[in-house]
Amino acid sequence: MGQHRTSQRHQITRDSQEVALTEDIIRLASQYGRYGNRRVTALLKAEGWSVNHKRVERIWRAEGLKVPAKHPKRGRLYLHDGSCIRLRPCWENHVWSYDFVNERLYNGKKFRMLTVIDEYSRRCLAIKVAYQLKAEQVLEVLADLFIAEGIPDYIRSDNGSEFTAKEVRKWLALVGVKTAYITPGSPWENGFNVSNSVQN
């Protein structure tokens, strides 16, 4: 017929037993959200199905089922020795926090976003987007914000080089802003920044 073999497709047909098994797997996965495919296999056998775990696993993957990841415990709000309680915002312009969010364009090229929020009101004060952001750009964003929003008492950040640079620390001290660096290896201490900036 002159028809190329790659243009032909075999139409997959599913028997009624496969459909019923899939429905039961989805039902059990919804009912027991923390169970994986092996435990669901045991439940199916208890209900009278004669099926092995490999078949259940194949259907499990085809339906895109998975066990939800456990949420990590919240970080402690105090130092390891219990000597100091973490600084909490009590009014607007009391504590600001800033951080970088990294993303990629459709072509894979990286870009960065500097986000600044007021921790008390959870308001996103600024998002600066560029391919590269250094200490000078951080100072420019902060200077504009200090003029428009006022000067905060504290500003929280991680220990990245853009935030711990001598120029940044010296300038913040000159305008009367105290720095509150998070504990190294504890990104959850600045978790409000990323979550609020992404929502905005």
C-alpha positions as CSV (number, residue, x, y, z in Angstrom):
1,M,0.0,0.0,0.0
2,G,3.0,2.3,0.2
3,Q,2.3,3.2,3.8
4,H,5.4,3.6,6.0
5,R,5.5,1.2,8.9
6,T,6.4,4.0,11.4
7,S,3.0,5.6,10.7
8,Q,1.1,2.6,11.9
9,R,0.1,2.4,15.6
10,H,-1.1,-0.5,17.6
11,Q,-4.2,0.4,19.5
12,I,-3.9,-0.8,23.1
13,T,-7.0,-2.4,24.4
14,R,-7.7,-2.9,28.1
15,D,-9.9,-5.7,29.3
16,S,-12.6,-5.1,31.9
17,Q,-10.5,-6.8,34.6
18,E,-7.6,-4.3,34.1
19,V,-10.0,-1.4,34.3
20,A,-11.5,-2.7,37.5
21,L,-8.1,-3.4,39.0
22,T,-7.0,0.2,38.1
23,E,-10.1,1.6,39.8
24,D,-9.5,-0.4,42.9
25,I,-5.8,0.7,43.1
26,I,-6.8,4.4,42.7
27,R,-9.5,3.9,45.4
28,L,-7.1,2.3,47.9
29,A,-4.4,4.9,47.1
30,S,-6.9,7.7,47.8
31,Q,-8.1,6.0,51.0
32,Y,-4.7,5.2,52.4
33,G,-2.6,8.2,51.3
34,R,0.6,7.1,53.0
35,Y,0.6,3.6,51.6
36,G,2.9,2.7,48.7
37,N,2.2,0.2,45.9
38,R,3.4,-2.9,47.9
39,R,1.0,-2.2,50.8
40,V,-1.8,-1.5,48.3
41,T,-1.0,-4.9,46.7
42,A,-1.5,-6.6,50.1
43,L,-4.8,-4.8,50.5
44,L,-5.9,-6.0,47.0
45,K,-5.1,-9.6,47.9
46,A,-7.1,-9.2,51.1
47,E,-10.0,-8.1,49.0
48,G,-9.7,-11.2,46.8
49,W,-7.5,-10.0,43.9
50,S,-4.9,-12.5,42.6
51,V,-2.3,-10.0,41.5
52,N,1.5,-9.6,42.1
53,H,3.2,-6.4,43.1
54,K,4.9,-5.9,39.7
55,R,1.5,-5.6,38.0
56,V,0.3,-3.2,40.6
57,E,3.5,-1.2,40.3
58,R,3.1,-0.9,36.5
59,I,-0.5,0.4,36.9
60,W,0.6,2.6,39.8
61,R,3.2,4.4,37.6
62,A,1.0,4.6,34.6
63,E,-1.7,6.4,36.7
64,G,1.0,8.8,38.2
65,L,0.3,7.7,41.8
66,K,2.9,8.4,44.5
67,V,3.2,8.7,48.2
68,P,3.3,12.3,49.3
69,A,6.6,13.5,50.7
70,K,6.7,14.0,54.4
71,H,6.9,17.7,55.4
72,P,10.1,18.5,57.3
73,K,9.8,19.6,60.9
74,R,9.9,23.4,61.5
75,G,13.2,24.7,62.4
76,R,13.8,25.7,66.0
77,L,13.4,29.4,66.8
78,Y,16.4,29.5,69.1
79,L,20.1,28.8,69.0
80,H,21.5,25.3,69.6
81,D,22.4,26.2,73.2
82,G,19.0,27.7,73.9
83,S,20.5,31.1,74.8
84,C,18.7,33.4,72.3
85,I,15.2,33.5,70.9
86,R,15.0,34.2,67.1
87,L,14.1,37.8,66.3
88,R,10.4,38.1,65.6
89,P,8.8,41.0,63.7
90,C,6.4,43.0,65.9
91,W,5.5,46.0,63.6
92,E,5.9,47.2,60.1
93,N,9.4,48.1,59.2
94,H,10.7,46.2,62.2
95,V,12.3,43.3,60.3
96,W,12.8,43.1,56.6
97,S,14.3,40.1,54.9
98,Y,15.9,39.7,51.5
99,D,17.1,36.8,49.5
100,F,17.8,35.5,45.9
101,V,15.5,33.3,43.9
102,N,17.1,31.5,40.9
103,E,15.1,30.5,37.8
104,R,15.6,29.6,34.2
105,L,14.2,30.9,30.9
106,Y,12.6,28.6,28.4
107,N,16.0,28.3,26.7
108,G,17.7,27.2,29.9
109,K,19.5,30.5,30.6
110,K,19.6,31.3,34.3
111,F,18.4,34.6,35.9
112,R,18.1,35.8,39.4
113,M,15.5,37.7,41.4
114,L,16.3,39.7,44.5
115,T,13.2,39.7,46.7
116,V,12.6,42.0,49.7
117,I,9.7,41.6,52.1
118,D,8.4,43.1,55.3
119,E,8.2,40.1,57.6
120,Y,5.4,41.6,59.8
121,S,3.0,42.5,57.0
122,R,4.3,39.8,54.6
123,R,4.3,42.4,51.9
124,C,6.6,42.0,49.0
125,L,8.5,45.3,48.8
126,A,10.6,44.7,45.7
127,I,11.6,42.1,43.2
128,K,14.7,43.0,41.1
129,V,15.3,40.7,38.1
130,A,18.6,40.4,36.2
131,Y,21.0,37.9,34.8
132,Q,23.5,38.9,37.5
133,L,23.0,40.6,40.7
134,K,25.9,41.7,42.9
135,A,26.4,43.8,46.0
136,E,26.1,47.1,44.1
137,Q,22.6,46.1,42.8
138,V,21.6,45.1,46.3
139,L,22.5,48.5,47.6
140,E,20.6,50.2,44.8
141,V,17.4,48.3,45.6
142,L,17.7,49.0,49.3
143,A,18.4,52.7,48.8
144,D,15.3,53.1,46.7
145,L,13.2,51.2,49.3
146,F,14.5,53.1,52.2
147,I,13.4,56.3,50.5
148,A,10.0,55.0,49.5
149,E,9.1,52.8,52.6
150,G,11.3,54.1,55.4
151,I,14.3,52.5,57.1
152,P,13.7,49.2,58.9
153,D,15.2,48.3,62.3
154,Y,16.6,45.0,61.2
155,I,17.2,43.3,57.9
156,R,17.5,39.5,57.7
157,S,19.4,37.5,55.1
158,D,21.5,34.4,54.7
159,N,25.3,34.5,54.6
160,G,25.7,34.9,50.9
161,S,28.6,37.1,49.6
162,E,26.2,39.7,48.2
163,F,24.8,40.3,51.7
164,T,27.9,40.0,53.8
165,A,30.1,42.2,51.5
166,K,31.9,44.9,53.4
167,E,30.2,47.7,51.3
168,V,26.8,46.4,52.2
169,R,27.5,46.0,56.0
170,K,29.2,49.4,56.1
171,W,26.3,51.2,54.3
172,L,23.7,49.5,56.5
173,A,25.5,50.5,59.6
174,L,25.7,54.1,58.4
175,V,21.9,54.4,57.9
176,G,21.3,52.7,61.2
177,V,20.0,49.2,60.1
178,K,21.0,46.2,62.1
179,T,21.8,43.0,60.3
180,A,20.2,39.6,61.4
181,Y,22.1,36.9,59.5
182,I,20.5,33.4,59.7
183,T,22.4,30.5,61.1
184,P,24.5,28.8,58.4
185,G,22.8,25.7,57.1
186,S,19.4,26.9,58.3
187,P,17.5,28.3,55.3
188,W,14.1,27.8,57.0
189,E,15.0,30.8,59.3
190,N,14.5,33.0,56.2
191,G,11.6,30.9,54.8
192,F,9.1,33.7,54.7
193,N,11.0,35.5,52.0
194,V,10.9,32.9,49.2
195,S,7.3,31.7,49.9
196,N,5.9,35.3,49.9
197,S,7.9,36.5,46.9
198,V,6.8,33.5,44.8
199,Q,3.1,34.1,45.7
200,N,3.4,37.7,44.7
